Amino acid sequence: MNWSLAKLSEAADANRGIPEVDYPMHVGVSTYIDPRDGGIAQYTSMVFRAMAERPADFAGDTLTLFGTERNQRAAQSYGARFDTMREAPPQSSVATIGRRLLAGGPLRRVARKVYAAQQMRRQERYDANAHAGVGAAGTWMREQGVDVVFSPIYNPFLVELGLPTAIAVHDVQHLIQPHFPESTDRGLWERSEYVLRNAARSRSMMIVAESETGREDLLECYGEHGLTADRIAVVPYTIPPHIRPDAREEEQARVRAKYPLPGRYLFYPAYFFQHKNHARLIEALGLITQVSHERIPLVLSGSYGDAESTRTYREMMRTAERVGVTDQVTYLGFVPDEDMTGLYAGAAALVMPSLFGPTNVPLIEAWALGCPVVTSNLRGIREMCGDAALLVAPGSVEDIALAMLAVWTNGALAAALAERGAMRAEQFSPARFRDAYWAMLRQAKALA
């Protein structure tokens, strides 16, 4: 399977055939994303830009954003032309009290804490095989006149709307690799299965995959629950709006003034989940130093905060001390989106040995900014990359080390990867994402 222009055009133009629907339609976009949510937040920004660039065929549609004030500000910053912006629909009595009765102050904060605790308890009680009914949020959405709902991330209330709904599903790693706690602990496996099995059963639900590989995974995992190919739309990722290829040099200078960056460095932006494979990356850095005496600086960005990610971060730092590379590692913490252009532009390469696929947004970001890519030789990722990356076995410290050393010391190789990456980035253009996204909404509306 190849991520050819023809394949991407097929996803954008057809998505397996789009039925005729009545127009205009009222589209509700439901999101609760925080800017610190990493890839999901970036995906949401792609959606907002696609909304801002509404094709002429959809000019008569009504767009409503249901989300927090932060989400609404983010949409406006990307120029998304929503006709109305409203708070999220009610999902429980506690949420309703917090929203309608406690307008502000400490009581509202208490209500939010109670609601968060309630959601955690619910999360651990989901029966993956239970059939969802229409909840309060569905009744509320209908009162707003919504015809079709889209969400960039799945939430249990989405399968309880009783409306044509499209949900972006970025991977099914909780089934493929359930040994990683970030996909399964704290009731996440049960919640994911409750949502995805109900979405598979419902003829009014559309699932949005990020690749043909993602589509295959969804059919394999949920075909037995009723999911069919005609209800999976492929909308490949694109270059996020905050990436600015036209401002590489000025952004590189700006971030060098802001952060303590080495003169030359490899770069890896990632939250400290276990599957991000930080420990092996550090081991590889130590192996390079031991065998070749080349001391390669590595710059890391990304958050940690809960118990599991904090353990992962501390394990990485202990590994760096053990293999003698602590002074080669620069950790920047959470980096705002506006600084990412400069960090990629200044890097000798992106090194991303993640254990998860099927595809990953940082690869597209790096390609768009002329940054060579080293990443994992995994199903989905290798089809995404073609010859535009050095592919490594993510479980092999030696393989990671060899690729890092090659891209660091071989200027001709790095230049060739950057050139092929720039061509690859064109296949993930914002226009292709926009066309595929709006085609998906038309297909979802036809499920009514």
C-alpha positions in Angstrom: 0.0 0.0 0.0 1.4 3.4 -0.9 0.4 6.9 0.2 0.3 8.0 -3.4 -1.3 11.2 -4.7 -3.9 9.0 -6.3 -4.8 7.3 -3.0 -5.0 10.6 -1.1 -7.1 12.1 -3.9 -9.5 9.1 -3.6 -9.9 9.8 0.1 -10.5 13.5 -0.5 -12.8 13.3 -3.5 -14.8 10.2 -2.9 -14.5 8.5 0.5 -16.0 5.4 -1.0 -18.9 7.3 -2.6 -20.9 10.1 -1.1 -24.7 9.9 -1.2 -26.8 12.9 -2.0 -28.2 14.8 1.0 -30.5 17.7 1.6 -28.9 21.1 2.1 -28.3 23.3 3.9 -27.3 21.3 7.0 -26.5 22.4 10.5 -23.1 21.0 11.6 -22.2 20.9 15.3 -18.5 20.5 16.2 -18.1 19.2 19.7 -14.7 19.5 21.4 -13.2 19.7 24.9 -9.5 19.9 24.0 -6.8 21.6 26.0 -3.8 23.0 24.2 -1.6 20.7 26.3 -3.3 17.6 24.8 -0.6 17.4 22.2 -1.6 15.6 18.9 -5.3 15.8 19.6 -5.1 19.6 20.1 -3.2 19.9 16.8 -5.8 17.8 15.0 -8.5 20.0 16.4 -6.6 23.0 15.0 -6.6 21.3 11.6 -10.4 21.0 11.8 -10.8 24.6 12.8 -8.7 25.7 9.7 -10.8 23.4 7.5 -13.9 25.1 8.9 -12.4 28.5 8.2 -11.8 27.5 4.6 -15.4 26.4 4.0 -15.9 25.4 0.3 -18.5 27.3 -1.7 -20.7 24.2 -1.9 -21.2 24.4 1.9 -21.6 28.2 2.2 -25.3 27.8 3.2 -24.6 25.5 6.1 -24.9 26.5 9.7 -21.8 25.8 11.9 -22.0 25.7 15.7 -19.1 25.1 18.0 -20.0 23.3 21.3 -17.0 23.6 23.6 -15.3 25.6 26.3 -14.4 29.2 26.1 -10.8 28.1 25.5 -12.0 26.1 22.5 -13.9 29.0 21.2 -10.9 31.3 21.4 -8.8 28.7 19.6 -11.4 28.4 16.8 -11.4 32.2 16.4 -7.6 32.4 16.3 -7.6 30.1 13.2 -10.4 32.1 11.5 -13.1 29.4 11.8 -16.4 31.0 10.8 -18.8 29.4 13.2 -22.3 30.9 13.1 -22.8 30.3 16.8 -20.6 29.2 19.7 -22.1 27.6 22.7 -21.0 25.7 25.8 -20.9 22.0 25.8 -24.2 20.1 26.1 -25.3 18.8 29.5 -24.0 15.3 30.2 -25.0 14.9 33.9 -26.9 16.6 36.6 -23.7 17.8 38.2 -22.5 19.4 34.9 -25.9 21.1 34.5 -25.7 22.5 38.0 -22.1 23.7 37.4 -23.1 25.4 34.2 -26.6 26.9 35.0 -26.8 27.5 38.7 -23.3 28.3 39.8 -22.3 31.1 37.5 -18.8 31.5 38.9 -16.6 31.6 42.0 -15.7 28.8 44.3 -19.0 26.9 44.1 -18.5 26.4 40.4 -15.0 25.1 41.0 -16.4 22.6 43.5 -19.0 21.5 41.0 -16.4 20.9 38.4 -14.3 18.8 40.9 -17.4 16.7 41.8 -18.2 16.3 38.1 -14.6 15.1 37.3 -14.7 12.6 40.2 -18.1 11.4 38.9 -16.8 10.9 35.4 -13.9 8.9 36.7 -16.3 6.6 38.6 -18.4 6.2 35.5 -15.4 5.5 33.4 -14.6 2.4 35.4 -18.1 1.1 35.2 -18.6 1.1 31.4 -19.9 -2.1 30.0 -18.3 -2.5 26.6 -21.3 -4.5 25.4 -24.0 -2.2 26.7 -26.2 -0.6 24.0 -26.3 3.2 24.4 -29.6 5.0 24.6 -30.3 8.6 23.8 -29.1 10.8 26.6 -29.8 14.4 27.8 -27.1 15.7 25.4 -28.9 14.2 22.4 -32.2 15.9 23.4 -30.3 19.2 23.9 -28.5 18.9 20.6 -31.8 18.3 18.7 -33.3 21.4 20.4 -30.4 23.4 18.9 -31.4 22.2 15.4 -28.2 20.3 14.8 -28.3 17.8 11.9 -24.9 16.2 12.2 -22.2 16.3 14.9 -18.4 15.9 14.5 -15.9 15.4 17.3 -12.1 15.3 17.0 -12.0 12.8 19.9 -14.4 10.3 21.2 -16.4 10.8 24.3 -19.2 8.5 25.7 -21.9 11.0 25.3 -21.4 11.1 21.5 -22.8 7.6 21.1 -25.8 8.7 23.1 -26.9 11.6 20.9 -29.2 9.7 18.5 -28.0 12.0 15.7 -25.8 11.4 12.7 -22.4 11.7 14.3 -18.8 11.5 13.0 -16.0 10.7 15.5 -12.3 10.8 14.7 -10.6 7.6 15.9 -6.8 8.1 15.7 -5.8 4.5 16.5 -7.0 1.4 18.2 -3.8 0.7 20.1 -5.8 -0.1 23.3 -6.6 -3.4 21.5 -3.4 -3.9 19.5 -1.0 -3.1 22.3 -3.1 -3.3 25.6 0.1 -3.7 27.7 0.7 0.1 27.6 -1.1 1.6 30.6 -1.8 4.9 28.8 -4.3 3.1 26.6 -6.0 0.9 29.2 -5.6 2.0 32.8 -8.1 3.9 34.9 -11.0 2.6 32.9 -9.7 3.8 29.5 -10.1 0.4 27.9 -13.7 0.1 29.0 -14.6 3.6 28.0 -13.0 3.2 24.5 -14.8 0.0 23.9 -18.1 1.4 25.1 -17.8 4.2 22.6 -16.4 2.2 19.6 -18.6 -0.8 19.9 -21.7 1.4 20.1 -20.4 3.5 17.2 -19.9 0.2 15.2 -23.5 -0.9 16.0 -25.2 2.3 15.1 -26.0 3.0 11.4 -26.1 6.8 12.2 -22.4 6.8 13.3 -19.4 7.6 11.0 -15.9 6.9 12.1 -13.1 9.0 10.7 -9.8 7.2 10.2 -6.4 9.0 9.5 -5.2 6.4 6.9 -6.1 3.4 5.0 -4.2 1.4 7.6 -6.4 2.9 10.3 -9.4 1.9 8.3 -8.2 -1.7 8.0 -7.6 -1.8 11.8 -11.1 -0.5 12.6 -12.7 -3.0 10.3 -10.7 -5.9 11.8 -11.4 -4.8 15.3 -15.1 -3.8 15.0 -16.4 -5.5 11.9 -17.8 -8.2 14.2 -19.8 -5.5 16.1 -21.4 -4.2 12.9 -18.9 -1.6 11.5 -18.9 -1.6 7.7 -16.4 0.1 5.2 -19.0 2.6 4.0 -19.1 4.1 7.5 -15.4 4.7 7.7 -14.1 7.9 6.1 -10.4 8.4 5.5 -9.2 11.9 6.2 -5.4 12.0 6.3 -3.7 14.4 8.7 -2.2 17.6 7.4 0.3 20.3 8.3 -1.0 21.9 11.5 -1.8 25.7 11.2 0.9 26.7 13.7 3.7 25.3 11.5 5.0 28.2 9.3 7.3 27.0 6.5 7.5 30.6 5.3 9.1 31.8 8.6 11.7 29.2 9.3 14.7 31.4 9.6 13.1 34.1 11.8 11.4 31.5 14.0 14.7 29.6 14.4 16.4 32.8 15.6 13.6 33.6 17.9 13.5 30.3 19.7 17.3 30.3 20.0 16.9 33.5 22.0 14.2 32.0 24.1 15.5 28.5 24.9 19.0 27.1 25.9 19.5 25.2 22.7 22.7 23.5 21.6 24.3 24.7 18.3 23.2 21.5 16.6 20.7 18.9 17.9 18.3 16.1 17.3 14.7 16.8 18.3 11.9 14.8 19.8 8.6 16.4 20.9 6.4 13.9 22.8 4.4 13.5 26.0 6.1 11.0 28.3 3.9 8.0 27.6 5.7 4.7 27.7 5.0 4.0 24.0 6.9 7.1 23.0 10.0 5.0 23.7 12.2 7.7 25.4 14.3 5.2 27.4 15.5 3.4 24.3 16.3 6.7 22.6 18.5 7.6 25.5 20.1 4.2 25.5 20.9 4.7 21.8 22.5 8.1 22.6 24.7 6.4 25.2 25.6 3.6 22.7 26.7 6.2 20.1 28.9 8.0 22.7 30.4 4.7 23.8 31.2 3.3 20.3 31.9 6.3 18.2 32.7 9.0 20.8 30.3 11.3 18.9 28.4 13.3 21.5 25.1 14.2 19.9 22.9 16.7 21.7 19.2 15.8 22.0 16.4 18.3 22.7 13.2 17.0 24.1 9.9 18.8 24.6 6.6 17.6 26.1 4.7 17.4 29.3 4.4 14.9 32.1 2.2 15.1 35.1 0.2 12.1 36.1 1.9 9.2 38.0 2.6 7.1 35.0 4.1 9.8 32.8 6.2 11.1 35.8 7.6 7.6 36.3 8.4 7.5 32.6 10.2 10.8 32.7 12.2 9.8 35.8 13.2 6.5 34.3 14.5 8.4 31.2 16.6 10.7 33.3 18.0 7.7 35.4 18.9 6.0 32.1 20.6 9.2 30.9 22.7 9.2 34.1 23.5 5.5 33.8 24.8 5.7 30.2 26.6 9.0 30.8 24.6 11.4 28.5 22.9 13.6 31.0 24.8 16.6 29.7 23.7 15.8 26.1 19.9 16.0 27.0 18.1 19.3 27.0 14.5 19.1 28.3 12.4 22.1 27.5 9.1 21.0 29.2 5.8 22.0 27.5 6.5 24.1 24.4 3.6 26.2 23.0 2.7 25.6 19.4 4.0 28.9 18.2 7.6 27.8 19.1 7.5 24.5 17.2 8.4 26.0 13.8 11.7 27.3 15.1 12.6 24.1 17.0 12.0 21.9 13.9 13.8 24.3 11.6 16.9 24.4 13.8 17.1 20.6 14.3 19.5 18.3 12.4 16.7 15.7 12.4 13.5 14.6 14.1 14.0 11.3 15.9 10.7 9.7 16.7 11.0 6.0 17.7 7.3 5.7 18.8 5.8 2.3 19.3 2.4 3.5 18.1 1.0 4.1 14.7 -0.7 4.0 12.2 0.5 7.6 11.4 2.0 10.5 13.4 1.6 14.2 12.9 5.2 15.3 13.9 6.5 13.5 10.8 4.4 15.9 8.6 5.5 18.9 10.6 9.2 18.0 10.2 8.8 17.4 6.4 7.1 20.8 6.0 10.1 22.5 7.6 12.9 20.7 5.9 13.8 18.6 8.9 15.1 15.1 8.1 13.1 12.3 9.8 14.1 9.1 11.7 11.1 7.1 12.8 9.7 3.6 13.4 9.4 0.9 10.8 5.9 0.0 11.8 2.8 -0.9 9.7 1.1 2.3 8.7 4.2 4.5 9.4 6.3 3.0 6.7 3.4 3.4 4.2 3.1 7.0 5.3 6.8 7.7 5.0 7.9 5.8 1.9 11.5 6.9 1.2 11.1 10.2 3.1 12.5 8.8 6.4 15.1 6.5 7.9 13.0 3.7 9.4 14.2 1.8 12.5 13.1 -1.1 14.5 11.8 0.8 17.6 12.6 -2.1 19.9 16.3 -2.1 18.9 18.6 0.3 20.7 21.3 -0.6 18.1 19.0 0.2 15.1 18.0 3.6 16.6 21.6 4.4 17.3 22.8 3.6 13.8 20.1 5.8 12.2 20.8 8.7 14.6 24.5 8.5 13.9 23.9 8.3 10.1 21.7 11.3 9.9 24.0 13.3 12.2 27.3 12.6 10.3 26.1 12.1 6.7 25.2 15.5 5.3 24.3 14.1 1.9 21.9 11.6 3.5 20.3 14.4 5.6 19.8 16.6 2.6 18.2 13.8 0.6 15.8 13.0 3.4 14.9 16.7 3.7 14.2 16.9 0.0 12.1 13.8 -0.1 10.3 14.9 3.0 9.3 18.2 1.4 7.8 16.3 -1.5 6.0 14.0 0.9 4.6 17.0 2.8 2.8 18.1 -0.3 0.7 15.0 -0.2 -0.6 16.1 3.2 -1.6 19.6 2.2 -4.3 21.6 4.1 -6.4 21.7 0.9 -6.5 17.9 0.8 -7.5 17.7 4.4 -10.2 20.3 3.9 -11.8 18.6 1.0 -11.7 15.2 2.6 -13.1 16.6 5.9 -16.1 18.3 4.2 -16.8 15.3 2.1 -16.9 13.3 5.3 -19.5 15.6 6.8 -21.7 15.2 3.7 -21.3 11.4 4.0 -22.2 11.6 7.8 -25.3 13.7 7.1 -26.5 11.0 4.7 -26.7 8.5 7.6 -29.8 10.3 8.9 
